[in-house]
Amino acid sequence: MPEPSQPPALRPVPPVSPPDTPLYQQIAQALAQLIHGGTLKAGQRLPSVRETSVAHGVSISTALQAYRQLEEQGLVQARPKAGYFVRRPQRIAQPGLSAPPQRSFLVERQTRSEGFAMLHQPGDRASFGGFAPEQSTLFDEERLRVAIGRASRVHRHSLTEYNKADAGRPALRQAVARRALHLGCALDAAHIVITASCTQAVSLCLRAVTQPGDVVALESPTFFGYLDLIESLGLRVLEIPTHPATGLSLPALELALDTQPVKAVLAAPTLSNPLGSVMPMNAKQKLVKLLAQRRVPLIEDVVFNDLLAGDERRKAAKSFDTDGNVMVCGSFAKTLTPGIRLGWVEAGRWRDSVASHKRLQGAATPVVLEEALADLLNQGSYEAHLRRLTTYMNQRRNEARRLIAHHFPPGTKVSNPPSGDTLWLELAPDLSAMELFRRCATEGITFGPGEFFTATDRYRHCLRLNFSGPWTTLEMQALARIGEIARQMLQENPEKKRA
Amino acid sequence: MPEPSQPPALRPVPPVSPPDTPLYQQIAQALAQLIHGGTLKAGQRLPSVRETSVAHGVSISTALQAYRQLEEQGLVQARPKAGYFVRRPQRIAQPGLSAPPQRSFLVERQTRSEGFAMLHQPGDRASFGGFAPEQSTLFDEERLRVAIGRASRVHRHSLTEYNKADAGRPALRQAVARRALHLGCALDAAHIVITASCTQAVSLCLRAVTQPGDVVALESPTFFGYLDLIESLGLRVLEIPTHPATGLSLPALELALDTQPVKAVLAAPTLSNPLGSVMPMNAKQKLVKLLAQRRVPLIEDVVFNDLLAGDERRKAAKSFDTDGNVMVCGSFAKTLTPGIRLGWVEAGRWRDSVASHKRLQGAATPVVLEEALADLLNQGSYEAHLRRLTTYMNQRRNEARRLIAHHFPPGTKVSNPPSGDTLWLELAPDLSAMELFRRCATEGITFGPGEFFTATDRYRHCLRLNFSGPWTTLEMQALARIGEIARQMLQENPEKKRA
């Protein structure tokens, strides 16, 4: 038997758990942290039960209880006569290509995002819902305040006038056009329309190219906000098989175009939500060509592309557009601040229609914030900020994947996107993510149940975890707890079947 | 013959006309100003031709030419051997009840407001189009700048967060509810939804209660922005006879409800646009009752109500709503500043649907501006400001009516609204307001041709004049010039008929 590696010296860890947490749990959590943090590596021996009881000043049986919990969590394994060892994390698989039904659906389960937001109550212990991005990673308050103050001084006349630039102030449209160069797009600032948000941009595009009852093809799973939007516009969705790594399946899309009256394709070819998939460059090019041939417009969401800062893959499908068939929509809510939520769209052949819809429906955007945003985007540090943000997100996502590998039941599959703050999990097929959600919610832990991300009956055993919020021991424990509850549910299931 | 009253002492008037204006015209304009300003009153004798030639240092024939022009303009009349006298202005009639066709129309002449705005080019000499309200009458830049600065300091955290209050910040919703008390409405702040503009509020209401193809009843004539909005939503309009003084004809509306599938009524019972009509209080009450009985929602636009500050008539129809059948929409663009264009809506029974549409379509409103607007509305001086603004508008409108009475062809009818900055003119039936518009536009003078205010074939001899812009000699001359061109067109007409 090989000599086990020496465990590192362990000092008592300051308690991070709520005061009423049992002692053995506190100890288990402290040890779990050392494992997740990499202090205790896979294969290493843990301190003996006796050592731990001394170090923490607890009884042997309490220390033993702690080790048993770690064992249940799948973090450690006992080897007879040798002690407890850190388990090698299960090799965690990625989900495969999704397989939605091959027909279109009227979106009927209204207000996914509403239901979701309602369940994400203030006072939650930990939210992986994605509604409250952590502020420290984005631009700081002071910087934003200064930009707004400057804009309201420099453009003081605008405070007493209608925004004459219906499509948005030239300064912001130019700043957006400059930013789009990083996505490989040479856009004419005069063709860009500023909107209240990226969702509004997509809404205007859908309005320009569809009538109620029309079919829109989407990635599957997709962003719940898009399903809600499509529902509110009375459209039908056709969900297209999508791979967590490579995105939209082009053969599947082609089949759909051959057999169904698809009026538009709405997709995020770069860092789709929730999968985080990125279509390879040649697939993006093929997608644009395929849709141009069919004269079916592509509404491309590039809201996450900048999270691949310094990476060639952030290039937009729009960069291959030669005849205005791609309507590209973005915003800076994910990279700069959600506090200035303004979005933008370059709608190709439909740019006049989109501009006109914006105006006719009174979707005015405020000059002061347009000018402040232009100012912020033009600051030289923005690209460096993106790289820092990307690095930070990658770190956090990797930590989260490691925790999931440790704590979630065997067989759990997890996406492995190249950037972003979102992971997509596939649990055992008969495990209800909604039931898991309900149980977690009673403990103040929330996330996105898979069925929110489809208009079909798929993904009931899936969930989206978003890590844009705070990321402290509390959240790490909460993430582990979701895994534990999932394990419990799996253990209950056989009983249910016998009953 | 009665002794004519003595003319006042006349000094040469400083030239206000462009430098290349012929001398006789300059003199005529100077005298016209004295007439419009009330220095020379109806029935008074003008200085003799000789006196004028001396006062202005011009030849007798130049002075005579000036008098002839004034005569042509209908401002003065020559009495043999007695000289020139100021004419009593023609008693100007108000237009009667409008008579639109009794069937519904698909709105098809897209982009009225776009066409209108395109014709209102920068560099226009004088615009009565209403796109550029004069700033001095509203809140000043500094006051707005300070409010925005304060909001971005006090609510600095909001700069880095999504606006969690989807329906708008509580402070603004409370301020709106307080303001609504002046309209006789006790609204619950929690039921108010903040929007990007009043037009967006109306758009959300229409979306909540109609499907494409549905019929919406409107005042006739109506605001062109509403026709454009309705067109973009694929709705049909049914225009209801409307009286310039008393607004919507209730018998006509009742007949329409009996015979047509009206899904909603969109109206401004207080200071409708363009007529400026105000429904009497009991008519407002009857309107609400009638629509409640039929379960047809009323979308009430109260954007101008505050221009009847200190006047009981500003009470909204909503004040009679007992069962949530009235959706009331407003903004402060007309009374505070168009620079913060935010609007609001209390949508009665449909409030959840309206709030949800706002959110699902990504029509986010910015916290900083919401807080700044709340601050401005809560300032004690706002009600006093409204009274000043109303007084100022009344003065200006009366001056404009007097000029129109002098300069427009006999038979011209003009609305006489109790407040606001808009007049509606009805010319001779065979006079094309669009042709008048084209001719005026070549001289840099613009206004709203009547056909922009209907989806039917009516009002081709009508126009809307808006006096919210600057109001100097230049504009007074431009207004007179519209009348002159109309006269010329009338003189041409018989020739055309002979040809």
Interface residues (C-beta under 8 A of the other chain):
Chain A: Q110 T111 S113 E114 F131 A132 P133 Q135 L138 F139 D140 E141 E142 L144 R145 I148 G149 S152 R153 R156 H157 S158 L159 T160 E161 Y162 N163 K164 T195 A196 S197 C198 T199 Q200 A201 V202 S203 R207 Q211 P212 G225 D228 L229 E231 S232 G234 A333 T337 P338 G339 I340 R341 G343 S356 H357 R359 L360 Q361 G362 A363 A364 T365 P366 V367 V368 L369
Chain B: Q110 T111 S113 E114 F131 A132 P133 Q135 L138 F139 D140 E141 E142 L144 R145 I148 G149 S152 R153 R156 H157 S158 L159 T160 E161 Y162 N163 K164 T195 A196 S197 C198 T199 Q200 A201 V202 S203 R207 Q211 P212 G225 D228 L229 E231 S232 G234 A333 T337 P338 G339 I340 R341 G343 S356 H357 R359 L360 Q361 G362 A363 A364 T365 P366 V367 V368 L369
